[in-house]
Each structure stands twice: as C-alpha cells, then as structure tokens.
Amino acid sequence: MLACLWGFLYSSYFRFWLKWILRLLTGKCELQRVLGGSKAGAQRALGIEHSLKSSKNKVLRNAVHVEEAEVEKCVRDIMKAKKIKEEDTGFKTNLHISLLQISGYTRLYLNVENLRKVPYDSDNKEHEEQLIELWNLLMPQEKLKARVSKQWCDIGFQGDDPKTDFRGMGLLGLVNLVYFSKHYSNEAREVLSHSNHPKLGYSYAIVGINLTEMAYSLLKSGALKPHLYNVVSGLPQMEHFHQFYCYLVYEFDKFWFEEEPESIMHFNQYREKFHEKIKGLLLDYDVVLTLQNRKKH
C-alpha cells in the first residue's frame, strides 16, 4: 500500500520537481542527462524508454511507438520540444539508436507473435520441408523411412507425427528447432545425445518447444529488453530471438544434468527453477545471453 502511494506521489508530483531542480543545476533536460551519463546498451535504452513513457509531453510519449521510417523526424521533434540545439550531434545519434532499439523491440514481439500464431500445416510444402530438414540436420546418418514414423521419437517428439506437438507454439517452435540445428549443428547433436541418457534423458524436441514458450514469454513480458538492447545497436531482428533461444536450449541441458533430477516427472519443477535463473540474469544491465561467442558449426 505504501509502495503504491509513494509511486503515485513520485510520478505525479516529486518527479516533476526533481527534474526541474536537476535541469536548473545541470542546464540539461532528463534525456540529455541519460544519454550523456549512461553507457550504450541496456542502461541507456532503458533510461530513455522510462523517461519518454513518463513524460507529460505527447511528442515524447509517442516516441516509443515510432516507425523506423519516422525515427529521424521524431528525433528532430524531440529536440525541438526540449529546445536542444541541432548542432548536438551526439545527442541526435544516440537518441536515434535508442528509439530504434525501443520501437524495434515491440516490432520484434509482434513478428514473433505472428509466427507463433501460424499453425503447423502438414499440407503446406514449406512446413513439411522444414520438418524434414530438422530430421536431416539432427540425424544425418539415418534416413527417415516415412513421413509418419516412430523414428520421430528418436529426436524427442511424442508420437509418429510431429505436427501434433507444435500446437502450443505453432510454427515458431519448429523454426527455433531448425535454427539451432542449422547454425549450431554440433551443439544441437550434443544436446540430443545428452537427451538420450538412460537415467537423466528427456524428450529433446518437446523440451525444445517448451523452451520456445519460455523465450516467447520473456520477450512478451519485456524481461528480454536488457539482453537485446545490449546485443543490438539498432533494430532487433528475428535472428536475435532465435539466438537467445539457442542459448536457452544449450544452457538448460547443462542445468538439467547439473541438477540431476530424480525423474522426468519433475520437469516442471526444474523448468521453473531454470526460468527463475534466467530472469535473474536478465536483471543485470550488462547481460548478454547468446552462443555467438562459441564456434559455429
């Protein structure tokens, strides 16, 4: 109750006067102080995002939703509204980057959400080709004898037709599995091998789809902002989401074997523990969760 009251009083009254006093003391508006006093990446972009969303100026508030083609104009409008000289190229450049990061995050979420909403369709040639590609990437030495086959269980699907396993995450689940297998082939086969452990094994594909849901929920909640703002100095793309997913799969496999669960029946418990670990890492302004520094195969 007290926290809510303080939040209301701060945002409604104290924040205005604090900004006014700091502007008198420094001769700079809040945006100038954030851009000048924060290092590039999450710290700066999150500070700018908070400042814009909290502003009473409509031009500033709307800036977080600006389209890519309008960013340059938006920067000029903000500089005009805050009476910042056109010659301040540092401010202009850094604000431009921050706006691309902020609005790009929302656009990335919408793109991911749209892909998630696409159901797997066995009558769609492209969907089927991606599914067969997944098999070939993970099992290059073994030929798939039939499209509907018990062999799919060898890479962690539940039955003889994987299409039923994509219901929750749609095509996004398949695209993530294929991306990991294509861009990190050795790591993917290594994780698949671990998943066949006689005691600590798990269903590789099913867990992979489950981790797609985790990556999706972190993106949707905004928790992934620090990571993406550090990784991309501009517009985050779908590839950056896929790369984060690859990190989750590889790290979950390590986590699972370090924890040594008694049974796969405890999966949800350990999945949630891993989820909390990742959320904790994402609270760090300097966080970067990617396999990019590892050798790609």
C-alpha positions in Angstrom: 0.0 0.0 0.0 2.8 2.4 1.0 4.8 1.5 -2.1 1.8 2.2 -4.4 1.2 5.5 -2.6 4.9 6.5 -3.0 4.8 5.5 -6.7 1.8 7.7 -7.3 3.2 10.7 -5.4 6.6 10.4 -7.1 5.2 10.1 -10.6 2.6 12.8 -10.1 4.5 15.4 -8.1 8.0 14.7 -6.9 9.4 13.6 -10.2 8.4 16.9 -11.9 10.1 18.9 -9.2 13.2 16.7 -9.1 13.6 17.0 -12.9 13.1 20.8 -12.7 15.8 21.1 -9.9 18.3 18.9 -11.9 17.7 20.9 -15.0 18.5 24.1 -13.1 21.7 22.6 -11.6 23.0 20.9 -14.8 21.4 23.0 -17.6 20.3 19.7 -19.2 17.0 18.0 -19.6 16.5 14.4 -18.4 17.0 13.0 -21.9 20.4 14.8 -22.2 21.4 13.5 -18.7 20.5 9.9 -19.5 22.2 9.9 -22.9 25.3 11.7 -21.5 25.6 9.8 -18.2 24.7 6.2 -19.3 26.8 3.8 -21.3 25.5 2.5 -24.6 23.2 -0.6 -24.4 20.6 -1.6 -21.9 21.3 1.1 -19.3 20.9 3.9 -21.8 18.0 2.5 -23.8 16.0 1.6 -20.6 16.7 5.0 -19.2 15.5 6.7 -22.3 12.4 4.5 -22.5 11.4 5.3 -19.0 11.9 9.0 -19.5 9.8 9.0 -22.6 7.0 7.0 -21.2 6.9 9.1 -18.0 6.9 12.4 -19.9 3.8 14.7 -19.9 4.8 15.8 -23.4 2.8 13.9 -26.0 5.6 14.1 -28.6 7.9 12.3 -26.2 5.4 9.7 -25.0 4.5 8.7 -28.6 8.2 8.4 -29.5 8.4 4.8 -28.0 6.0 3.7 -30.8 7.6 5.4 -33.7 8.0 3.6 -37.0 11.5 3.0 -38.4 11.0 5.4 -41.3 9.9 8.2 -38.9 12.7 7.9 -36.4 14.8 10.7 -37.8 11.8 13.1 -37.8 10.9 12.0 -34.3 14.4 12.9 -33.1 14.1 16.4 -34.6 10.7 16.8 -33.0 12.0 15.8 -29.6 15.0 18.2 -29.9 12.6 21.0 -30.8 10.3 20.2 -27.9 13.2 20.1 -25.4 15.0 23.1 -27.0 18.1 21.1 -27.8 20.4 22.7 -30.4 20.6 21.0 -33.8 24.4 21.0 -33.6 24.3 18.5 -30.7 25.1 15.6 -33.0 26.0 13.2 -30.1 22.5 13.6 -28.6 20.9 13.2 -32.0 22.8 10.0 -32.9 22.4 8.3 -29.5 18.7 9.1 -29.3 18.2 7.8 -32.8 19.8 4.5 -31.8 17.8 4.3 -28.6 14.5 4.9 -30.5 15.3 2.1 -33.0 16.0 -0.3 -30.1 12.8 0.7 -28.2 10.4 0.6 -31.0 12.2 -2.3 -32.6 11.6 -4.5 -29.5 7.8 -4.0 -29.9 8.0 -4.8 -33.6 10.1 -8.0 -32.9 7.5 -9.2 -30.4 4.7 -8.7 -33.0 6.7 -10.7 -35.5 7.4 -13.5 -33.1 3.7 -13.5 -32.1 2.6 -13.7 -35.7 4.9 -16.7 -36.3 3.6 -18.3 -33.1 0.0 -18.0 -34.4 0.8 -19.8 -37.6 -0.4 -23.5 -37.0 1.8 -26.3 -38.4 0.1 -27.5 -41.6 1.1 -30.9 -43.0 -0.4 -29.8 -46.3 1.9 -26.8 -46.5 5.0 -27.8 -48.5 7.3 -25.3 -46.8 6.3 -26.5 -43.3 6.9 -30.1 -44.3 10.3 -29.2 -45.8 11.4 -27.5 -42.6 10.3 -30.6 -40.6 12.3 -32.9 -42.8 15.3 -30.5 -42.7 15.2 -30.8 -38.9 15.5 -34.6 -39.1 18.3 -34.4 -41.6 20.3 -31.9 -39.5 20.0 -33.9 -36.3 20.2 -37.4 -37.8 22.5 -37.1 -40.9 23.5 -40.7 -40.7 20.0 -42.1 -40.6 17.4 -41.9 -43.3 13.8 -41.2 -42.3 11.9 -44.2 -43.7 8.5 -42.5 -43.8 6.9 -39.1 -43.1 4.7 -40.7 -40.4 7.1 -42.9 -38.4 8.1 -43.9 -34.9 11.5 -42.6 -35.8 10.4 -39.1 -34.8 10.6 -40.3 -31.2 14.3 -40.6 -31.6 14.6 -36.8 -31.7 12.1 -36.3 -28.9 8.7 -36.0 -30.4 5.8 -37.7 -28.6 4.4 -39.8 -31.4 4.8 -40.8 -35.0 3.6 -37.5 -36.4 5.3 -34.4 -35.0 2.6 -32.0 -36.3 0.6 -32.5 -33.1 3.4 -31.3 -30.9 3.5 -27.8 -32.4 0.0 -26.8 -31.3 1.1 -24.6 -28.4 3.9 -22.6 -30.2 2.8 -23.1 -33.8 5.4 -22.7 -36.5 7.7 -20.7 -34.1 8.5 -23.9 -32.3 9.7 -25.6 -35.5 11.6 -22.6 -36.8 13.5 -22.4 -33.5 14.4 -26.1 -33.5 15.6 -25.8 -37.1 17.6 -22.6 -36.4 19.5 -24.2 -33.6 20.2 -27.4 -35.6 21.4 -25.4 -38.6 23.5 -22.7 -37.1 24.9 -24.7 -34.1 24.8 -28.3 -35.6 27.4 -29.8 -33.3 25.8 -28.3 -30.2 22.4 -29.4 -31.2 23.6 -33.0 -31.8 25.4 -32.9 -28.5 22.3 -31.8 -26.6 20.3 -34.5 -28.5 22.8 -37.1 -27.4 22.5 -36.0 -23.8 18.7 -36.2 -24.0 19.0 -39.9 -24.7 20.8 -40.5 -21.4 19.4 -43.7 -19.8 18.7 -42.1 -16.4 18.6 -38.3 -17.0 17.2 -38.3 -20.5 14.3 -36.1 -21.7 12.4 -35.6 -24.9 14.6 -33.3 -27.0 12.0 -31.8 -29.3 9.3 -31.4 -26.7 11.7 -29.7 -24.3 12.9 -27.5 -27.2 9.3 -26.4 -27.9 8.8 -25.8 -24.2 11.8 -23.5 -24.2 10.4 -21.6 -27.2 7.5 -20.8 -24.9 9.9 -19.6 -22.3 11.8 -17.4 -24.7 8.4 -16.1 -26.0 7.1 -15.3 -22.5 10.3 -13.4 -21.6 10.1 -11.4 -24.8 6.4 -10.6 -24.2 6.9 -9.5 -20.6 9.7 -7.1 -21.5 12.3 -9.1 -19.5 14.4 -9.7 -22.6 15.0 -6.0 -23.1 18.3 -5.7 -21.3 19.8 -8.6 -23.4 18.5 -7.3 -26.7 19.4 -3.7 -26.0 23.0 -4.9 -25.3 23.2 -7.2 -28.3 21.7 -4.8 -31.0 22.6 -1.2 -31.6 19.5 -0.6 -33.6 16.6 -2.7 -34.7 16.4 -6.2 -33.1 15.6 -8.9 -35.7 14.0 -12.3 -35.6 17.5 -13.8 -35.7 18.4 -12.3 -32.4 15.4 -14.0 -30.8 16.5 -17.3 -32.4 20.0 -16.8 -31.0 18.6 -16.3 -27.5 16.6 -19.5 -27.9 19.8 -21.4 -28.8 21.3 -20.1 -25.6 18.3 -21.4 -23.6 18.4 -24.9 -25.1 22.2 -25.3 -24.5 22.1 -23.9 -21.0 19.0 -25.8 -20.0 20.7 -29.1 -21.0 23.7 -28.2 -18.8 21.4 -27.1 -16.0 19.4 -30.3 -16.2 22.5 -32.6 -15.8 23.9 -30.4 -13.1 20.7 -30.7 -11.1 20.3 -34.5 -11.7 16.5 -34.7 -11.3 15.2 -38.0 -9.9 12.8 -38.3 -12.8 11.4 -36.6 -15.9 8.2 -36.3 -13.8 9.9 -33.4 -12.0 10.4 -31.5 -15.3 8.1 -28.6 -14.5 9.8 -28.0 -11.1 13.3 -27.8 -12.7 12.0 -25.9 -15.7 10.6 -23.2 -13.4 13.9 -23.1 -11.4 15.8 -22.6 -14.7 13.3 -19.9 -15.7 13.9 -18.0 -12.4 17.7 -18.3 -13.0 17.3 -16.7 -16.5 15.1 -14.0 -15.2 17.7 -13.2 -12.5 20.4 -12.9 -15.1 18.3 -10.6 -17.2 18.1 -8.1 -14.3 21.8 -7.2 -15.0 22.3 -4.1 -17.2 25.3 -5.8 -18.8 23.6 -9.1 -19.6 24.3 -10.8 -22.9 22.9 -14.3 -23.2 24.0 -15.8 -26.6 26.1 -18.6 -28.0 27.6 -16.3 -30.6 31.0 -16.3 -28.8 31.1 -20.1 -29.3 32.4 -21.5 -32.5 29.5 -22.0 -35.0 29.4 -25.3 -36.9 
